[in-house]
């Protein structure tokens, strides 16, 4: 069981907190119940506010949380919803939250935030040197106010060594499902997605680029290489040209790329393409050969081999298992004595 604390903040969109709370609560539960199987919850979810007070979001109602910040104690993950507009006022109003996030992170908690709520971990210094995103309308202001963060407003979800950010209001569900997948695996995240009738997490406004496939690191040159690979992953990628652009020899580039990401460049590219193919197979009616071409493989047989090596199944098998509506539960006829 993973302990999750969802913070309710004044003036924010309530759905950025209540939506993720429901995703975490239903992970391993709703799908099972709908199929007549025992519930297997994976998250223990609590809600909190400053002083434990009822919170009035940007809506004509109030929300009463479970407890106050001071009562939380140890938690594995803190999820911060949106906190309204007016950054200066937002930070002043939520000063106790900023200090709480510092303590929670120092105690080993992972921190997730979305939309304007991203300003709170940024003010706590938790985004310094990390990739971060927020609502596109706030990006320029946050870039000026928190220049030590590596702002990527084109991305809907960022993941940087246990600190996560989501873009606009509805990216809260993308971020929550991403965290379910990260902590519990893709199959459970898909079950959660299907049972709640919520799309699997989008990663980027382009709809194709997926989340980083390597581990977090601070090598700026390799981060630029990753960005280039993401933008050109459907094309023929020549890593010698990438190395030359970075002023490195091909051998040094491969060594440094693997040291930073944990993957050789070609392995990184293949994982990126396979993740994109998985999304297309889950969400679209395109044929396997068409999907292969869309992610950069003209040779359908080679695409099938690469996909099977990374997922353990052929593309057609993956689609049959994960695409569309959940299959009807099979009923076995009673055996005669």
Secondary structure as GFF3:
##gff-version 3
##sequence-region A 1 337
A	DSSP	beta_strand	2	7	.	.	.	ID=ss1
A	DSSP	alpha_helix	15	26	.	.	.	ID=ss2
A	DSSP	alpha_helix	30	34	.	.	.	ID=ss3
A	DSSP	beta_strand	43	49	.	.	.	ID=ss4
A	DSSP	three_ten_helix	50	52	.	.	.	ID=ss5
A	DSSP	beta_strand	55	56	.	.	.	ID=ss6
A	DSSP	beta_strand	62	63	.	.	.	ID=ss7
A	DSSP	beta_strand	67	68	.	.	.	ID=ss8
A	DSSP	three_ten_helix	69	71	.	.	.	ID=ss9
A	DSSP	beta_strand	77	80	.	.	.	ID=ss10
A	DSSP	alpha_helix	87	93	.	.	.	ID=ss11
A	DSSP	alpha_helix	95	106	.	.	.	ID=ss12
A	DSSP	beta_strand	110	114	.	.	.	ID=ss13
A	DSSP	three_ten_helix	115	117	.	.	.	ID=ss14
A	DSSP	alpha_helix	118	123	.	.	.	ID=ss15
A	DSSP	beta_strand	131	132	.	.	.	ID=ss16
A	DSSP	three_ten_helix	136	138	.	.	.	ID=ss17
A	DSSP	alpha_helix	139	145	.	.	.	ID=ss18
A	DSSP	beta_strand	150	151	.	.	.	ID=ss19
A	DSSP	beta_strand	157	160	.	.	.	ID=ss20
A	DSSP	beta_strand	163	166	.	.	.	ID=ss21
A	DSSP	alpha_helix	171	184	.	.	.	ID=ss22
A	DSSP	alpha_helix	186	196	.	.	.	ID=ss23
A	DSSP	alpha_helix	220	232	.	.	.	ID=ss24
A	DSSP	alpha_helix	239	245	.	.	.	ID=ss25
A	DSSP	alpha_helix	250	261	.	.	.	ID=ss26
A	DSSP	alpha_helix	265	283	.	.	.	ID=ss27
A	DSSP	alpha_helix	288	294	.	.	.	ID=ss28
A	DSSP	alpha_helix	300	311	.	.	.	ID=ss29
A	DSSP	alpha_helix	315	322	.	.	.	ID=ss30
###
